Amino acid sequence: MNKRILKVLSVKLLLLLFSHMAYAQKAPEWVLPTTPFNEAETARLMEKGTATIQGTATLKKRQG
């Protein structure tokens, strides 16, 4: 009987601790841009360029 009571109390304690951790998180803080969007400069930067990328690409497959 004592082991059963100990198990029930430990489960209740764990649930209490986990519920407290869920409420301990801060509310999200939104960060909005402070400068206006410059469409002309963005269009210039998106034009075709002359840069090349060199390297090796690899892919790992997961089992299952």
C-alpha positions as a Markdown table, in Angstrom:
| # | Residue | x | y | z |
|---|---|---|---|---|
| 1 | Met | 0.0 | 0.0 | 0.0 |
| 2 | Asn | 2.8 | 2.4 | 0.8 |
| 3 | Lys | 4.5 | 1.9 | -2.6 |
| 4 | Arg | 1.2 | 2.7 | -4.3 |
| 5 | Ile | 0.8 | 5.9 | -2.3 |
| 6 | Leu | 4.4 | 6.9 | -3.1 |
| 7 | Lys | 3.9 | 6.3 | -6.8 |
| 8 | Val | 0.7 | 8.4 | -6.8 |
| 9 | Leu | 2.4 | 11.2 | -5.0 |
| 10 | Ser | 5.4 | 11.2 | -7.3 |
| 11 | Val | 3.2 | 11.3 | -10.4 |
| 12 | Lys | 1.2 | 14.2 | -8.9 |
| 13 | Leu | 4.5 | 16.0 | -8.1 |
| 14 | Leu | 5.8 | 15.6 | -11.6 |
| 15 | Leu | 2.5 | 16.8 | -13.1 |
| 16 | Leu | 2.7 | 19.9 | -10.9 |
| 17 | Leu | 6.2 | 20.6 | -11.9 |
| 18 | Phe | 5.5 | 20.2 | -15.6 |
| 19 | Ser | 2.4 | 22.4 | -15.5 |
| 20 | His | 4.5 | 25.1 | -13.8 |
| 21 | Met | 7.1 | 25.0 | -16.5 |
| 22 | Ala | 4.5 | 25.4 | -19.2 |
| 23 | Tyr | 3.3 | 28.7 | -17.7 |
| 24 | Ala | 6.9 | 30.0 | -17.1 |
| 25 | Gln | 7.5 | 30.9 | -20.7 |
| 26 | Lys | 7.4 | 34.5 | -21.8 |
| 27 | Ala | 4.8 | 35.9 | -24.2 |
| 28 | Pro | 6.2 | 36.3 | -27.8 |
| 29 | Glu | 7.5 | 39.8 | -28.6 |
| 30 | Trp | 6.9 | 40.9 | -32.1 |
| 31 | Val | 9.8 | 42.8 | -33.9 |
| 32 | Leu | 8.6 | 44.8 | -36.9 |
| 33 | Pro | 10.8 | 46.5 | -39.5 |
| 34 | Thr | 11.5 | 50.1 | -38.9 |
| 35 | Thr | 12.5 | 51.0 | -42.5 |
| 36 | Pro | 10.2 | 51.0 | -45.5 |
| 37 | Phe | 10.6 | 48.4 | -48.2 |
| 38 | Asn | 12.7 | 49.8 | -51.2 |
| 39 | Glu | 11.3 | 48.0 | -54.2 |
| 40 | Ala | 13.7 | 49.6 | -56.7 |
| 41 | Glu | 16.8 | 48.5 | -54.8 |
| 42 | Thr | 15.4 | 45.0 | -54.3 |
| 43 | Ala | 14.7 | 44.7 | -58.1 |
| 44 | Arg | 18.3 | 45.8 | -58.8 |
| 45 | Leu | 19.7 | 43.2 | -56.4 |
| 46 | Met | 17.5 | 40.4 | -57.8 |
| 47 | Glu | 18.9 | 40.8 | -61.4 |
| 48 | Lys | 21.0 | 38.1 | -62.9 |
| 49 | Gly | 24.6 | 38.2 | -61.6 |
| 50 | Thr | 28.0 | 36.8 | -62.5 |
| 51 | Ala | 28.8 | 34.9 | -59.3 |
| 52 | Thr | 29.4 | 31.1 | -59.3 |
| 53 | Ile | 29.0 | 28.7 | -56.4 |
| 54 | Gln | 31.5 | 25.8 | -56.1 |
| 55 | Gly | 31.4 | 22.9 | -53.7 |
| 56 | Thr | 29.9 | 19.5 | -53.1 |
| 57 | Ala | 26.3 | 18.8 | -52.1 |
| 58 | Thr | 25.6 | 15.6 | -50.1 |
| 59 | Leu | 22.3 | 13.9 | -49.1 |
| 60 | Lys | 21.9 | 11.6 | -46.2 |
| 61 | Lys | 19.0 | 9.1 | -46.3 |
| 62 | Arg | 17.2 | 8.2 | -43.1 |
| 63 | Gln | 16.4 | 4.6 | -42.4 |
| 64 | Gly | 12.8 | 3.8 | -42.1 |
